[in-house]
């Protein structure tokens, strides 16, 4: 895996970013999602993209569970907030 600096911030991120937009928490079983995240980590991906609105907050929860036990200092988790989430 190659890594690049994010702009001039000094933050180095993996060239490939794992996103869990439509999959985690809705279209893919959690166990499969866990294996996908593990494969991404094995490939050297350290940067993960998610948002609170993905699968009505479930995608963030699944990603968090999949990353449990990883060294937080070694990962970049990009998230966004915009649309309202939750019941109603």
WOCORJO-V99154 format. One record per helix or strand of 2 or more residues. SS is the DSSP state (H for helix, E for strand). FROM is the first residue (numbers start at 1). LEN is the number of residues. If there is no record, write none. Layout:
ss=SS from=FROM len=LEN
ss=SS from=FROM len=LEN
//
This chain:
ss=E from=3 len=3
ss=E from=12 len=3
ss=E from=17 len=3
ss=H from=30 len=13
ss=E from=47 len=3
ss=H from=54 len=14
ss=H from=72 len=3
ss=E from=76 len=3
//
